[in-house]
Amino acid sequence: MKTTIAAVDFGTSKIAALVAESSGRQRCDITGAGLAVYDGFMEGSWNNPQEVNDAIRAALKEAESQSGTRIREVHVGVPAEFSKVYTVEARVALQGADPRVTARDINELFERAQHDLGDVRGSVIHRAPAWFIVDDGKKTLEPMNMRGYELRAMVSFVVADEFFLNDVIERFRALDVKVNGFFSTPTGQAMLFIADEERDRTAVLVDVGYLCTDVMTVEGDAITSLTSIPMGGGNIAADVAWGLDIPLKSAEEIKRVFTYGIAAGQASFDVPGKDGVTRAIPREEVEKVLMPRAEEICEAVRDAIKESGVKLSNWSPVYLTGGGLAINRGGREYLAAKLERTVRELPRKAVKLSSPAYSSALGLLDLVIDTVSGNNNQTGLGGFFRSLFGN
């Protein structure tokens, strides 16, 4: 039996609405995708609140047209800008003559973690384990039936800003669309694109968007730190526009094709000026106004990783995505030089939406489908864990 699911992702420059069908035979078939450009958000508020409803409507309309489905219910992703991550370590004693980890022990452990979390501003929309340890054993994500005397875990909680939740519910209500639930977009992105074995070594995901750059550390099935930096590709373009006295549209085109660290083939950039006359701008002039902001963003990423307090090993992978830097030739290498670590691109998970600019929307959709499927079928161990840890 097929299940139709609609998910809406709020980015800093666009709103993406995806419609998918899932079944036992095929995990996910995207039947419709709608994109709408808008002014986005920054520092916890909409940049242009009056346009948000129209942008949502446009994204939904395009997704409906492609899928042939009327969208009446949606699952909404909460961006990093409107999220905070808290980690709590909890422990429980295992009971019985032959003590082994049971579902009851895991439930009790999570209840204790929730209690120790205490009162936080916002609503918990996701919780997940970074690891479990029985006694003094090794970290694992599969503790069921393990023998021992004590079960410990690090539990991550993603807490969403109440302003975002309430505002979005009202906006969809005005469009006669019901919000079925809120999901952590950064969590979905990390879980979809970073392999289990790499998350076990602790990984880093950097998403350079248009107005924000999100930096997250990931361990096990959890995000263990999350920082949203109020700078992105749009700031680079704005600096180019201002510094070269050219239209923002022209500056954005330069930003998109700019090659980091390699001057070959880019001796100059042909740009129509505000007077309509095309002029050739030498690469050296572009570098003077573009590179300082790019360097500032990369240094802020480096500082965010350092200040997270999460210890990375030499084998901890770093991934780069988003439309602000990952799409540029030499962008990964430039960030890698600043971090003094190898930086990889995310693996492609969809043919039609393979650009790094859509990784957050795909991750959100994957998390929604995984959670909805788990809630509909919780007879197995996988269903139990999804219902316990998920949205």
N, C-alpha and C positions, 0 to 999 in steps of 0.2 A: 504494500500500500504506500502510495506516494504522499509525502507531506510537503506542503508549500509554505515557505518561510520568507518573510521580508525583514531585512535589516537595514538600518540607516546609520551611517557613519558621519560624524561632524568633524571635518578637517579645518585647518586655518585658512584655506582658500576655496574649498569646495565642499559640498554635501553630496555624499554618494548613497544611493538607494539600490540595494541588490535584492533580487527575487531569485530563490533557488528551490529546486525540488530534490528531495532526498528519499531514498528507499533502501531496502536491504541489498539490492543488487548494485546500486550506484550511490556512493556516499553523498555526492553533491553535484548537481547540474545547474549551473547558473543560467536562468532563462531570461533574465532582464537586468539591465544596469542603467541607472539614471544618474547623471552628474549635473550639478548646478553650481556655478561660480558665485561666490558671495564674499563679503568683506571679513568673514570669520570672527575670531575672538582673540582676546589678548588680556592677560593679567586678570582672569576671572570674570570677564564680561564681554558681551557682544560689541563689536566695533560699530555695527549699524543695525540696531534691534529691529527697525522698521522693515528691513528687507528679508529677515530670516524666514518668515512664513512663506513668502513668495518663492524663495529658494527651495524650501522643503517641498512645496507644491510642484515646482518644476522638476525636481529630481524624481519624485513619486510618479508624476505623469509620464516621464520618459521610461521609467522602469515598467510601468503598467502597459505602455504601448508595445514594448519589446516582448514582454512575457505573456500578453493577452490575459492578464489577471488584474482584477480590481483589488487594490490594497486597502484593506479595512483594519488590519492589525499589524503592528510593527514591533520589532525588538530594536532598542536603541543603544548604541555604544557611547560610553562616557569617556571622553578624551583625557589624556594625562593632565592637561591644564586644570581640569575639574576633579582631579583624583589625588588621594594621598595613600601611601602604603605604610602599613605598620607590621612589624614582625614580633611575634611573641613565642617564647619557648615555654613549653608546658610538659608535665610528666605525670604519670599515674602508675600505681603499683599493680602488678598482675596478680590475680587471685587464683586459689585452687591448689590441689595437691600436685598437679602437673601444670603449672601456670603457662599458658600460651596466649598470644594476642588474639582477641576476638573483636567483632564489630562493636560490641558494647564498650570495650576498652577505648577504641578509637573515638567513639561518640563522646565518652567521658572526657577524653583528652581535649577534644575540640571545645567542649563546654567550658573546661577550665581555661583554655586559651582565650575564649570569648570573655570570660569573667575577668581575666587578668588584663585584657585590652582596656577595660573600663569604659568610661564615657568619652566618646570622641565626637567631634562636630561632623555631621554628615551621616550617611547611611552606608552600611556595609553591603556591597554588591557582589563581592567575590571573596572567597577564602580558599586557601590551598596549602598543601604541605611542601616545604622546601626539602624536608627529609624526616625520616623516623630513625631512631636508634633503640635497639633492645639491649639493656644493660650497657656494656662497654663495647658493643659490636660495631660493625660498619654502618654507614648511612645507607638507607634503603627507602624505596617508595612502596615496597610490598611487604609490610610487616605481619600480615595475617598468618596466624598459626605458628609464628616463631616462638620458641620457648625462652623464658627468662623471668626476671623478677620485676623489671621496670621498663616502661615504654616512655620514651621522650620524643618530642617533635618540635620543629620550628614551623609555626603556622603564620602565613602571610594573609593580611586582611587589606582589601582594597576598599577605601571609603570614598564615596562620591559626594560632591558638593550639593547641598539641598537646593541651592538656587538653580543649578542646572537641571536637576530632576524635576522640580516643580514647574519651572519655566517651559521645559520641553513638553511636559504632559499637557499644559495649557495650549501650547502652540499646535500640537497634533489634535487636540480636542476641537480646536477652532476649525480644523480641516476635516472633522468627522472621522478621525482615525484614532484607534485605541492603541496605547502603548502597553504591550504585554509584559515588558520587563526591561531592565537596564543591565548592561554587561560591560565589563572592563575591556575597552579596546586594546590597551597595551598588553593585557594578559593574552587575549586572543592572538594578537600579532606574534608574541614571543612563542606561544605554544605551537602555533602552526608552522613557523618558519625555522625554529631552532630545534635540532634533533635531540631526542631524549639523552643520549650519551654525552652530548655537548653541554646540555643544561646540568647534568650531574657534575660536570667539572666547574660549574658556574660560568655563565656567559654574559656578554654585554650586548645590548641592542641600542643603536643610536639612530633615531629617526629625525632627520633634518627636514622639517616642513617649510611652509611659506613664512609663517610668522613665529613659530615655536620650534624648538629642538628638544625632543624627549630622549632622555638617557635612562635606561633601566638595566639593572642587574637581575639575572634570572638564575635560580637554582631549583632543581627538581621540577615540580609542577607550579612553581610560585615566582612571582616578582618579589625580590627582596629589597629593592630600593627603586625609587622613581623620582626623577627631577625633570621639571619642565623649564627650559631656558627661553626667555622671551626674545629670541632672535632666530632668524631663519633665512631662507633664500630670498624672501621679499625684501629683507633689510639690505642684502647684497645688491639687489637690483635698484633699490632706492638710492643707495650710495653712488652707484654708477650714474643714475639719472641726474642726481644733484651735482656730482663732481664733474661730469662731462657736459652738463647743461643740454641734455637730450630728453625726449619724451620717455616716460616710464615704460611704455610698450617696447621701445627700441632697447632700453636698458635691460629689460627682461630677456629679450632675444640674445643680447650679448652674454648675459649671465648663463643662459641655457647652453650655449655653444662654446663657452670659454673652456680651454684646456689647462688644467693645473700642472705646472712643472714642465710642460712641453710647449715650446714656442713654434715648432715646425708647423708651417701651414697657417699660422695666425700672425703674420707680420702686421696686419691691420684689420679693422672691422668697418665695413661699409654701413653707415647709419644715416637714415633720413633725419635731418634736424627739425627743430620746431618751425623753421621757415619753409620746410618741404624740400630743401636742397640736400642731396646726399653727399656726405663727406666721409673720407677714410680716416679713421681714428687709429693711430699707431698702438700696438699692443702695450708698449711701455706706459702710455697714458691710461689705458684701461687698468693695468696692474696697479697703478698708484692709488686708484680709488676703489678697486674691487678687493684686492688682497688683504688690506687691514681688517675688513669685516670678516672675511673668511677665516683669517687667523684668530680673530676674537672668538668666533663661534667654536673653532676647534679647541682653543685654550679653555673655554667654558666647559666643553665636554670633558676634557682632561680633568678639570677641577671637580666636576660633578662626580666622576668616577672615584676620585681620591677622597672626596668628602662623604661619600656614601658609607664608608667604613667597612665595605665588603672587601674581603681579601681575595684577590685573583691569583691564580697560579700561572706558571709559564704556559700552561696548556689551555687556559681559559680563552675561548674565541671571542672576537669582537666583530659584530656585523653592522653594516651601514645600510640604511634605506631612506625613503622619502625623496621628494622631488627637489630638495634644496641643494644637495651636493652629490648624491649617489648617481644621478643621471649624467654628471659631468665626467668626461674622460680625465683620468688622473685624480679625481676627487677622493677615492678611497686611499690612494697612495699618499695624498697630501695629509689626510687625517691620520693615517698610520704613522707618518713621520712625527706628527705632533704628540701622538700617544706612545710612540716608541713600541708599538705592537702591530702585528699583522692585522689588517682589517679586510673582511670578506664581504662579498655581496650576498644578499639573501637568495636562496634557491627559488626558482620559479615554480609556482603552484598552479597557475592558470594560464592558458594560452591567450585568451582575449584580454585579460587584465594583468599582463606580466610586468608592467612598469612599476618601479619602486614607489611611485606616487599612490598606488592602490593597495599596498601591502596591509595597511591598517584596516581597510574595508574587508579584505579577504580574511584577515585574522578574526575580525569581529564575526563575520558570517560563520566561520568554522566553529568558533566558540559557541555561538547560538545553536547551531545544528547539533553539536556534541552534547550540550546541556539539555536541549529539548528531547533528543533521542534518549538520553539517560533517564530523564524524568518519565518518559513514556514506557520505558522498559528497564526496570530496576531488579530483574530477577537474578542477574549475575553479579559477580564481583565488580565489574566495570561500572554497572549501573549504580551500585551502592556507593562507590567512591564519587561518581559524578554528582549524585544527589547530596552527598555530604559536603563536598568541597565547592560545588559550583554556585551559580547565581541563585 
